[in-house]
Amino acid sequence: MPITIADVEQELALAPQEAPGSYTDRDTLLYAVAIGMGRDPLDASELEYVCESVGSRVVPTASTVLTRANRSGGGERVPSLMSKMNYALLLHGEQRLQIHQTIPPAAETLVSSQTKGVYDKGKGKGALLVNETNVKLRDGSPLFTLGSTLFFRGDGGFGGSAEGAPVPHVIPDRSPDAVCEMPGRADQAMVYALCGDRNPLHRDPGVAKKAGFEVPILHGLCSYGIACHAVLKTMLDYDQTRMTGFDVRFSSPVYPGETQVVEMWKDGNVISFRVTLKERGIVSINNGKCTTTD
């Protein structure tokens, strides 16, 4: 049944409900390994992210897997509107991150989520749903805020406005200041799934074929983490405390094992970036924006 303006208005009127959550260093260590850190077991910089006896650094984009909450108390939830939308035609369009303080390797948290906007691109053109998740430490201090734009290709034409959706960051019109190649692994989706995203599209060949792919595709948020890994390595000397935000627009699916080539431009405290697949010459992540303290 198609969504209606009334459905959208009801969803936007819902107040976020905060619930207790938590994560451990198993989550943050596994995430770092899943996005490719630690492949050289003698790289001291990466060991600080994957070996707790060497260091306690956390990749900022690990925030995407650190939002678990006690659902019986509210907090992270599937919005009622989304339950009425066509998941078979869903694409993850954009991901955003604001970091309010250095993310600890383990923490007790408070988690809340809210739909911030629903935008109608027109019948046959789809609808955009913008969601925001806020995570605090138990003392109430903000830890990070995640934003996502979900593109529901089959839900346009409900009578809403197309105005007000997030505007993508513009990549500089010059040669990149730095380029970093990030080789993939054929089994990378298998490892990343253990971070919490068990969608069979990324591991089950039969499900992938039904969705129109020859083989399972890599999780978009894994590619998001790989891009963060490249920026940390190339532009920030592996110092995650300098990163304050990390935003992307997803452009094309990635297959496990492909090499992601990350082009970067630095302008003041903004690092713009774009990701191209070396084997196919296709842009997989565009309009990337990393903000830093310097």
N, C-alpha and C positions, 0 to 999 in steps of 0.2 A: 504494500500500500504506500503510495507516495507521501512524502512529508508535506506538511502545510505550514503556513505562516504561524498559525496557532501553536504548532509543535515547537517551532523555533523560538517564539516569544516565551513559551513556558520554560524551555531549556535555559535561555539567557537570564531568566529571573531567578534561577536556582542559586542559592548562596553556597559557597564552598564549605565543606564540612571537614574539620581537621581531625586527624586520627594519629595515634602513635605508630611509629614504624621503626625499623632498625636495619643495619647491615653490618657485616663483619669484614675482616681483612681477607677472608676467602673470596668475597665478592670483588674487592678491588684488585687483588692479585690476579685472579682468574681473568678479569676484564683486560688487564694489561697484556697477559699472554695471548688472549683471544684476538687482539688487534695487532699482534706481531712483535711485541717487545720480548726481549730475552732470547731471541734466536741465536745471538752470539753470547754464550754464557760467560764470556770474559769481558763484556762491555760494561764497565763500571757504572756509566750513566744510566743504562737501562736496568741494571741490577737493582738500583734504588727503587724501581717501580715493581719488580717481580720477586725480590728476595728480602724478607722482613729483617734479616740479620744485617743487611747492608744499608737499607734505607726504608723510609716510610712515605715515599711520594705516591700521589694518586693522580692518574690521568684525569684531567677535568671532565672529559666527555664520559667518564665512567658514571657520571651523574644520571645518565639515561637508564642505568640498571640498578640505581640505588633508591628507588621510590616506593618500595614495598611498604604497605600500610596494613594495619588490622582493619579489614573491610567491615567487620561487624560494628566498628566504631565510626564508620564513614570514610573520610579521607579519599584516597585514590579510588575512583569508581568509573564504570563505563557509563557515560551520560545517557539518559533515557532516549534522547533524540537519536544517538548513534545506533541504538538497537533497532531503529526503524529504517535505517539507511542501508543501501545495497553494498555489502562488504565485498561481494564478488568483483565489483568495479572500483575498489578502493586503491588509491596510490598515496604513499607518504610523500608529500610535496616539499615540505621545508622543516628544518629543525633549528631551534634557537636555544642558546644557553647564556644565562647571566650568573656569574660566580660572585657571591657576596663575601665569602671568606674562604681561606684555604680548606679544601675538603680533607677531612681526616680519614685514615685507613679503615676505621670502624666507628660507628656512632649510633646512639639512640636518637630518633628523629620524630618530627611532627610533619605530617604530609597532608596536603589539600590539593584538590584539582577542580578546575572550573572551565566551562566553555565560554570563551571571550567574544566570539563572533561567528556568524554563519552567513556566507556570501553566495548569492545566486548568480552563476555565470550564464544562465539561460537554459531553456529546454534543449536537451541534446548536448549541452556543453558542460554540465556538471555543477557541483556546489563545493565550496571550500568551508571547512570547519576548523576554527582556530581554538586550540586548547592550551591551557596553562596549568602547570603543576608547580607548587611552591613547597620547598622542603626547608625546615628549620631544625636546629638542634633542640634538645629537650628544654634548654633554658630560654627558648623563644627567640634566639638570635637567628636571622636569616642565613641559610647556608647556600642554596642555589635556587634559581628559577628556570624551569624548562618550558619552552613554547614549541608547539608543533602545528603545522598546517596540513590537514588531511584533505585530499582531493577525491570526492565521491563522484565518479564520472556519470553515474546513473541517476543523480538526485537533483539535477538542475530544473529550473522552471517552476519552482514553488511560489514565486511571487515576491521574493525578497530582493534586496539591493545588492549590487555588485561593488558598491563603493565602500572603502574603508579597510580592505584586506591589506596585509603587510606588503610593503614595497621592497623588492629585492635590492641588495647592495650592488653598486655598479663597479665592475672590474676596471682598473686603469687601462688606458689605451697606450700601452708601451710594452717593451719587452720585459719579461719578469726579472726581478732582482735575484731570485734563486729558484732552482728546480730540484726536486727530490723524487727519486724513483722508489716506490714501495712495492717490492715483489709480493705476490700473494701466494697462498698455499691451497692446494686442491681440497684439503680437509678443513679449511678455515671456518666454513659455516657450521660444521659439526662441533667445533670447539666453542664458537660464539653462541650457539644455541644453549649451551650450559650456563650462560649468563642470565638466562630467563626467557628468551624468545624462542619458543618451541614450534613456531609456525612450520608445518611440514613442507611448505613451498620451498624452503631453503635446504631441505635434506632428502625429501622423498621424490624420486624421479617421476613417479606416476602422478603425483599432485602437481608437479611443475609442468608436465606435459598438458594436463587439463587446463592449466592457466595460460598456456600458449608459449611455454619455454622448452627448449630442447633438453635442458638439464636444470637442476635447481640453481637459483640465483643467490648471491650473497645478500645477507641482511643489509639494508640501507644504513642502519645505525652502526654496523661494523665498519662500513666504508667511511662513515662520519668519524669514527674513532681512529681509523688509519690516517685520515687527513690531519687530525689533531696530533697524532704521533709524528707526522712529517713536519708540522709547524714547530712543535716542541724541539725536535731534533735539529732542524735547520736554522730556525730564526730565534729561538729562545734558550739555546744551550741547555735544553732539558729542564729548565727552571719553570715548573708549572705555576709557581706563586705569582709569576708576572702576567698570567692570562686572566682576563676579567670577563670575556665573552667569546662565544664561538657559534656562528650562524652559517647555515648552508641552504641551498636549494638543490634538491635531487633532480637530475636530468635524464639519467638512463640507468637501467639495471647493470650490475657487475656480476660476472661469473667467477666463482672461486678459482684462484690460481692466476687470475689476470694481474698484470702490473699496473698499479695506479701511479700516474705521473702527476705530482703536485707542483704547480707553478705558483710562486708567491711574489707579492709586491708589498713593500713596506713604505708607509706614509705616516710619519709621526707615530702615534700609538695605535694605528690600524694596520693590520696585515691582511691584505686581500689575497684570495687564493682560488684556484680552479683545478679540477682533477680530470685528467684525460686518460683513457685506457690505451696503453701502449700497443697492445696487440690489434686493436680495432680502430684506433684513432677517434674514438667517440668520447665526448664530454659526459662524465657521469655525475659530477658535482660542479655546480656553477654558483656565481655570486657569493662566494665564501667571504666571510668577514670575521677576523679574530681581533678583538680589542685587548690591549695590554696596558700595563702600568707605566710604560715608557715608550 
